[in-house]
Amino acid sequence: WTGRRDVLRQQGWGFAVLYVGEQDWQAMQAAPGDTVPIAVEGARCTTLNLTAENAARHAVEAETAARSDAFPQNTIIFLDVERVERVRPPLAEYVRTWARTMLERGHFVPGLYAHDLSASELYAILAEEFVRAGRAERPRLWVARSGGFDIVRAPQESGYLTASVWQGRFDIRETHDGITLNIDVNVADTADPSRGR
């Protein structure tokens, strides 16, 4: 949807801005495999790229992309961290540096998309960075958790009081106006999750 913000906004849509960062495939139960023995130029979403340097660069990249679509100051950008069985130190440092860089730059606000298995631990890292930066507000969490999900329930009923978005159905097919799509179903506490409450 890059480059379509104005059209979508005119149609009445809100936004949940998501940045797909590096992933820790080694910590995933059914990992696609990270068999590349050395870093490949331009490769993305690979364990080998979980570095503080890349995290800082990716925070700037996320900011640049959001600015190019004219998202206003203080828009929340959720860092996508896919399901991991455990949070290894390289992933923790990546999330910490990504959030710290965005907070230091001060134009956009870091949020977190994480699976139920790692959401608490990763959210704690994000919250520490908010405290370190002197921010009074709580970071925004977009949690992926299927248990107990219903589209009439609030994100905070996911088991995470800090959740503002709850993704509870994954890779399902729905038909709307004769068009069938593969979707994930989410509920949010506001129609425009990246604007905040």
Secondary structure, DSSP 8 states (H G I E B T S, - for coil): -TT-HHHHHHTT----EEEE----GGG-TT------SS--TT--S-GGG--HHHHHHHHHHHHHHHHHTT--TT-EEEEEE---SS--HHHHHHHHHHHHHHHHH-SSEEEEEEEHHHHHHHHHHHHHHHHHTT--S---EEEE--TT--TTS-GGGGT-TTEEEEEEEEEEEEEETTEEEEEEEEEESSS-GGG--
